Amino acid sequence: MQRKGNTINRKSQAGNQETFGIDMGGTLWATAIRDWESGKTSYYGLKDTPEADKETRLFQLVSDHIRSGKDVDVYYEAGRYGFWPARRLQESGALVHILPINKLKVIMCGKTIKTDKLDAKFLGGLHPSDDVPEVYIPTLTEEGRRDAERELDRIKTSINRVNAQMLALLDRTPLPTPNFHRNSLEWRKAIMKWSKMPEWNECPELLLKRLPNMISELELFEKELREWQEIIHHYQDRDGKNAKDSGITDGTSETVMKLQQFKGVGERLSRHLPWEIGDFRRFGNGKQFAAFFGLTPCPFASGTMNREQGISKAGRKSLRKMAVECAWLWYRWQPESRLVKKWKDRLEQKGRIRRTAIVAMARQLMVALWRYVVKGEEIQGAIINKPVEA
């Protein structure tokens, strides 16, 4: 997003309109307030004081302006503070706009000057009529569902890390190195077996003492994984039970059930997409939904030059990875679907053509899934194993 000269200063004047631009740092919340009637900008460097912390001072400042009869819009970048400031500001009556982090670029001559004050003033100079990208503000329930999937990924990544470290240690010894990851119980059995081999005495003593420590660490992560999976299933069952008892189906829970119908879409995949994204209905069309994954192409055209820069890779990498995984599973278990037949020839090739084809298929599959969930349009040739009960 770029600042377009002085066009902001020529916005149509609104008598009671004010814009708060906030740059949220660790110790300083730089706050600029633009009064669109007078055209003046005020600046406040909010820090923690013995009387009140910077957060309380900001919320009080916004509340005071709202009580004075002003229509307040607040702009800040997504970052370390998440969405709780947005919810608190919305409760006070402000309209909150969260911008994607690191998307602000101030055009200037010479060397780039960047300060918290400049960033706050730029944010304060934005107007609600400006067409700028915004981050969706999830509800508390939606944000909790995101954390459920991200914690599951963190634990699994930690298990893979410990396994990889143990394999790397064994490569430094004459002991037989497994060619796959093992659980903690299998590792303990292997060490007991290796300790009776003559190669055991050819290994560094302190290296061998590291292995039990790493197995204990692996046991801890495996225990956390089991407990966290139980927590996820508990919340999933609770949401389904509440929807059944009340007769009101949550949009996300309904999406999970719809995705689970298709052959090849497993429990985790059907849960991960809705829990990470939220309600599919917040997207205007399937193309916007696919763009959320960062799967849309990025052309670069200027004069006679016209080339492709690949996909945009916007959004979370884990979502993009999940979409491609979903495409491979669709290719494996839905051979009669129109999408698979369209891309089958390229997917049977090797190299770059195959990689490009699966990404293109993933983008079209996400569009098809959005249309199925939101509009009820059938996916041609798709096999449904678990029809949703009416």
Summary of the structure (lengths in Angstrom):
residues: 390
radius of gyration: 26.7
end to end distance: 45.8
largest distance: 86.7
contacts: 1095
relative contact order: 0.07
helix: 53%
strand: 13%
